């Protein structure tokens, strides 16, 4: 999965066809796992995730991603697919696209087909955007596939440039230690937010250009280790993002965010499309406990029982095959 810092929303085709979209993000140590088995005595299609399905043909599956992937590979029977994850869906960490990338990587290996990172990211994007017609961008598929800390540039001709951000090891650890990630317990469908944002691209064009251009400034401040400035940039980006669609935020999300800022955070944002999920702050070390207590109090007052802090570390690995008995 991933944390996106700046440029989110500029990876939508309605924008990058007019002006290059850019996102700076890092892969984190939270994963979506996919298992694929070829049981000799099971002639049907089995899919096991939050529910279990056993059907005669992929067309009958309720899980749209597994259904679309199997149909695209021409796999019609004798397969058992399972999924489990380190974080729940609808948190803003890109879990849905992480699952899609892992699924396509696994199915490619299952049929003996080699697929490189660029091909995998594009295949995951096509499945979600073209086959499933979801009004989303490409950043999550690329982050899940490539891993590491990167700038992704989405060009008008549909190509994507991957620009690694090579950080000093100590600065990376210092930045990690100043990040505070908290799942609010509020979930939402990203598509419901992004559909409105897509429809308002023309009127938001100048704001989106500023968000895209800010990515390189964020990278430069990151390499300098100016963490307070990074927090302030996240805050400015969040204020801009809230203008893109009416459902990016709401009173409860604003209350969470304001509580963090009032207790010493330098800045932050809601991850993903908005409307719920995780809130991310850049926090000075001495204010970390105060921000944590403020978040826990907000969750308790609003009976959000699934909320909680999510410790994270940056990772270099993207979608990988962990074990192959084939």
C-alpha positions as CSV (number, residue, x, y, z in Angstrom):
1,X,0.0,0.0,0.0
2,X,1.1,3.6,-0.1
3,X,1.1,7.1,1.4
4,X,0.6,9.9,-1.1
5,X,2.0,13.3,-0.1
6,X,1.3,15.8,-2.9
7,X,-0.3,15.9,-6.2
8,X,-3.2,13.6,-5.5
9,X,-6.1,14.0,-7.9
10,X,-3.8,15.1,-10.8
11,X,-3.5,11.4,-11.9
12,X,-7.0,11.5,-13.3
13,X,-7.1,11.4,-17.1
14,X,-9.5,14.4,-17.2
15,X,-6.6,16.5,-16.0
16,X,-3.4,15.0,-17.3
17,X,-4.6,15.0,-20.9
18,X,-4.4,18.8,-20.6
19,X,-1.3,19.2,-18.3
20,X,1.1,16.6,-16.8
21,X,-0.2,15.2,-13.5
22,X,2.3,14.4,-10.8
23,X,2.2,12.6,-7.5
24,X,4.9,12.0,-4.9
25,X,4.3,8.9,-2.8
26,X,6.0,6.1,-0.9
27,X,5.2,2.4,-0.6
28,X,4.7,1.4,3.1
29,X,5.0,-1.8,5.1
30,X,1.3,-2.7,4.7
31,X,0.3,-5.3,2.2
32,X,-2.4,-7.0,0.3
33,X,-1.7,-10.7,-0.1
34,X,-3.2,-12.9,-2.8
35,X,-2.9,-16.7,-2.9
36,X,-3.6,-18.7,-6.1
37,X,-4.0,-22.4,-6.0
38,X,-4.7,-25.0,-8.7
39,X,-6.4,-27.8,-6.7
40,X,-6.7,-30.9,-8.9
41,X,-10.0,-32.0,-7.5
42,X,-11.8,-28.6,-7.6
43,X,-13.1,-28.0,-11.1
44,X,-15.0,-24.8,-10.2
45,X,-13.8,-21.2,-9.4
46,X,-13.3,-20.4,-5.7
47,X,-12.7,-16.9,-4.4
48,X,-12.1,-16.3,-0.7
49,X,-11.9,-12.8,0.7
50,X,-14.3,-11.3,3.3
51,X,-16.7,-13.9,2.0
52,X,-16.2,-17.1,0.2
53,X,-17.6,-17.8,-3.3
54,X,-17.7,-21.1,-5.2
55,X,-19.1,-20.8,-8.8
56,X,-19.0,-22.7,-12.1
57,X,-17.7,-19.7,-14.2
58,X,-15.9,-16.4,-13.4
59,X,-18.9,-14.5,-14.8
60,X,-20.9,-15.6,-11.7
61,X,-18.5,-14.1,-9.2
62,X,-19.6,-11.1,-7.1
63,X,-16.0,-9.8,-6.7
64,X,-15.6,-7.5,-9.7
65,X,-11.8,-7.5,-9.7
66,X,-11.4,-11.2,-9.5
67,X,-14.1,-11.7,-12.1
68,X,-12.6,-9.2,-14.6
69,X,-9.1,-10.5,-14.1
70,X,-10.0,-14.1,-14.7
71,X,-12.0,-13.2,-17.8
72,X,-9.1,-11.2,-19.1
73,X,-6.7,-14.1,-18.7
74,X,-9.2,-16.6,-20.1
75,X,-9.2,-18.7,-16.9
76,X,-12.6,-20.3,-16.5
77,X,-12.2,-23.1,-13.9
78,X,-10.0,-25.1,-11.6
79,X,-8.6,-22.2,-9.6
80,X,-8.8,-21.1,-6.0
81,X,-8.0,-17.4,-5.1
82,X,-7.7,-16.0,-1.6
83,X,-7.0,-12.5,-0.3
84,X,-6.1,-11.0,3.0
85,X,-4.8,-7.6,3.9
86,X,-2.8,-5.7,6.6
87,X,-5.4,-2.8,6.5
88,X,-9.1,-2.6,5.8
89,X,-10.5,-1.3,2.5
90,X,-11.6,2.3,2.1
91,X,-8.8,3.7,4.3
92,X,-7.2,5.8,1.6
93,X,-4.0,3.7,1.5
94,X,-4.6,2.4,-2.0
95,X,-5.6,-1.1,-0.8
96,X,-8.0,-1.9,-3.7
97,X,-5.3,-1.2,-6.4
98,X,-2.7,-3.1,-4.3
99,X,-5.0,-6.1,-4.5
100,X,-5.5,-5.6,-8.2
101,X,-1.7,-5.4,-8.9
102,X,-1.0,-8.5,-6.7
103,X,-3.8,-10.4,-8.4
104,X,-2.6,-9.7,-11.9
105,X,1.0,-10.4,-10.9
106,X,-0.1,-13.7,-9.4
107,X,-2.3,-14.8,-12.3
108,X,0.5,-13.9,-14.8
109,X,2.9,-16.2,-12.8
110,X,0.2,-18.9,-12.6
111,X,0.0,-19.2,-16.4
112,X,3.7,-18.8,-16.9
113,X,3.7,-15.3,-18.3
114,X,6.5,-12.8,-17.3
115,X,5.3,-9.3,-16.7
116,X,7.5,-6.3,-16.0
117,X,6.6,-3.4,-13.6
118,X,5.4,-1.0,-16.3
119,X,3.2,-3.7,-17.9
120,X,1.8,-4.7,-14.5
121,X,1.0,-1.1,-13.5
122,X,-0.8,-0.5,-16.9
123,X,-2.6,-3.8,-16.7
124,X,-3.9,-3.0,-13.2
125,X,-4.9,0.5,-14.4
126,X,-6.8,-0.9,-17.4
127,X,-8.7,-3.4,-15.4
128,X,-9.9,-0.8,-12.9
129,X,-10.4,2.2,-15.1
130,X,-11.4,0.6,-18.5
131,X,-12.9,-2.8,-17.6
132,X,-14.6,-1.8,-14.3
133,X,-15.1,1.9,-15.4
134,X,-14.1,3.2,-12.0
135,X,-13.6,7.1,-12.0
136,X,-10.1,6.8,-10.5
137,X,-6.5,7.6,-11.4
138,X,-3.3,5.6,-11.9
139,X,-1.2,6.5,-8.9
140,X,-2.2,3.6,-6.7
141,X,-1.5,1.0,-9.3
142,X,2.0,2.4,-10.0
143,X,2.8,2.8,-6.3
144,X,1.8,-0.8,-5.6
145,X,3.8,-2.1,-8.5
146,X,7.0,-0.2,-8.3
147,X,7.4,0.2,-4.5
148,X,9.9,2.7,-3.1
149,X,9.6,6.5,-2.8
150,X,8.8,8.0,-6.2
151,X,7.4,10.9,-8.3
152,X,5.0,9.5,-10.9
153,X,4.4,11.9,-13.8
154,X,1.2,11.2,-15.9
155,X,1.7,12.5,-19.4
156,X,-1.0,13.6,-21.9
157,X,0.0,10.8,-24.2
158,X,-0.9,8.2,-21.5
159,X,2.8,7.4,-20.7
160,X,4.0,7.5,-17.1
161,X,7.4,8.5,-16.0
162,X,8.7,7.0,-12.7
163,X,11.3,9.2,-11.0
164,X,12.8,7.6,-7.9
165,X,13.4,9.9,-4.9
166,X,16.7,8.9,-3.4
167,X,16.8,10.0,0.2
168,X,19.7,10.0,2.6
169,X,19.1,7.0,5.0
170,X,19.1,9.2,8.1
171,X,16.7,11.8,6.6
172,X,14.4,8.9,5.7
173,X,14.3,7.6,9.2
174,X,13.8,11.2,10.6
175,X,10.9,11.8,8.2
176,X,9.3,8.4,9.1
177,X,9.6,9.3,12.8
178,X,7.7,12.5,12.3
179,X,4.8,11.0,10.4
180,X,1.6,10.1,12.4
181,X,-1.0,8.0,10.6
182,X,-4.4,7.5,12.1
183,X,-7.4,5.6,10.8
184,X,-10.5,7.6,11.7
185,X,-12.9,4.6,11.4
186,X,-14.8,6.5,8.8
187,X,-15.0,4.7,5.4
188,X,-16.1,5.8,2.0
189,X,-16.0,4.8,-1.6
190,X,-13.3,6.7,-3.5
191,X,-15.3,6.6,-6.6
192,X,-18.1,8.7,-5.1
193,X,-15.6,11.5,-4.4
194,X,-13.6,11.2,-7.6
195,X,-16.6,11.2,-9.9
196,X,-17.5,14.7,-8.8
197,X,-13.9,15.8,-9.0
198,X,-13.7,14.5,-12.6
199,X,-16.8,16.5,-13.6
200,X,-15.3,19.7,-12.2
201,X,-11.9,19.4,-13.8
202,X,-12.3,22.4,-16.1
203,X,-13.3,24.8,-13.3
204,X,-10.5,23.4,-11.0
205,X,-7.8,23.4,-13.7
206,X,-5.6,26.1,-12.2
207,X,-5.8,24.6,-8.7
208,X,-4.9,21.2,-10.1
209,X,-1.9,22.7,-12.0
210,X,-0.6,24.2,-8.7
211,X,-1.0,20.8,-7.0
212,X,0.9,19.0,-9.7
213,X,3.7,21.6,-9.8
214,X,4.1,21.5,-6.0
215,X,5.4,17.9,-6.2
216,X,9.0,19.0,-7.1
217,X,9.0,21.6,-4.3
218,X,7.9,18.9,-1.9
219,X,10.8,16.6,-3.1
220,X,13.4,19.4,-2.7
221,X,12.3,20.2,0.9
222,X,12.2,16.5,1.7
223,X,15.8,16.0,0.5
224,X,16.8,19.0,2.6
225,X,15.2,17.5,5.7
226,X,12.9,20.6,6.2
227,X,10.1,18.6,7.9
228,X,8.2,21.6,9.2
229,X,8.0,23.0,5.6
230,X,6.7,19.6,4.5
231,X,4.0,19.7,7.0
232,X,3.0,23.2,5.9
233,X,2.9,22.0,2.3
234,X,0.6,19.1,3.2
235,X,-1.7,21.6,4.9
236,X,-1.7,23.9,1.9
237,X,-2.4,20.9,-0.4
238,X,-5.2,19.7,1.8
239,X,-6.9,23.2,1.7
240,X,-6.7,23.1,-2.1
241,X,-7.9,19.5,-2.3
242,X,-11.0,20.4,-0.3
243,X,-12.1,22.8,-3.0
244,X,-12.1,20.1,-5.7
245,X,-15.4,18.5,-4.7
246,X,-18.1,19.0,-2.1
247,X,-17.5,15.5,-0.5
248,X,-13.7,15.6,-0.1
249,X,-14.3,16.5,3.6
250,X,-17.1,16.8,6.1
251,X,-17.6,18.2,9.6
252,X,-16.2,15.0,11.3
253,X,-13.2,14.8,9.1
254,X,-12.5,18.5,9.7
255,X,-12.8,18.0,13.4
256,X,-10.2,15.2,13.3
257,X,-7.9,17.3,11.3
258,X,-8.3,20.5,13.4
259,X,-7.7,18.5,16.6
260,X,-4.4,17.3,15.2
261,X,-3.4,20.8,14.2
262,X,-4.5,22.4,17.5
263,X,-2.3,19.8,19.4
264,X,0.9,20.7,17.6
265,X,1.0,19.1,14.2
266,X,2.9,21.1,11.5
267,X,0.4,20.0,8.9
268,X,-1.4,17.1,7.3
269,X,-4.0,15.7,5.0
270,X,-6.6,13.0,4.5
271,X,-5.2,10.2,2.5
272,X,-6.9,9.0,-0.7
273,X,-9.8,10.7,-2.4
274,X,-11.2,12.1,0.9
275,X,-14.4,11.8,2.8
276,X,-13.0,9.3,5.3
277,X,-10.2,6.9,5.8
278,X,-6.8,7.8,7.3
279,X,-5.5,11.2,8.4
280,X,-1.8,11.8,8.1
281,X,0.2,14.4,10.1
282,X,3.8,15.6,10.2
283,X,4.4,16.1,13.9
284,X,7.4,17.3,15.9
285,X,8.6,14.5,18.2
286,X,7.6,16.3,21.4
287,X,3.9,16.8,20.2
288,X,3.4,13.2,19.0
289,X,1.7,12.0,22.2
290,X,-0.6,15.1,22.3
291,X,-1.8,14.4,18.7
292,X,-2.3,10.7,19.5
293,X,-4.4,11.5,22.5
294,X,-6.5,14.1,20.5
295,X,-7.2,11.5,17.8
296,X,-8.2,8.8,20.3
297,X,-10.5,11.2,22.1
298,X,-12.2,12.3,18.9
299,X,-12.7,8.6,18.0
300,X,-14.1,7.8,21.4
301,X,-16.5,10.8,21.4
302,X,-17.9,9.7,18.0
303,X,-18.1,6.0,18.8
304,X,-15.7,5.1,16.0
305,X,-14.6,1.7,17.4
306,X,-12.5,0.6,14.4
307,X,-10.2,3.7,14.6
308,X,-6.6,3.6,15.7
309,X,-3.0,4.6,15.0
310,X,-1.2,2.8,12.1
311,X,2.6,2.6,12.6
312,X,4.3,2.7,9.2
313,X,7.7,2.3,7.6
314,X,8.8,3.1,4.0
315,X,9.6,0.0,1.9
316,X,11.4,-0.4,-1.5
317,X,9.6,-3.5,-2.6
318,X,6.6,-3.4,-4.9
319,X,4.4,-6.3,-6.1
320,X,6.3,-9.5,-5.7
321,X,5.9,-13.3,-5.8
322,X,6.7,-14.5,-2.3
323,X,6.3,-18.2,-2.9
324,X,5.8,-20.3,-6.1
325,X,5.3,-24.1,-5.9
326,X,4.6,-24.2,-9.6
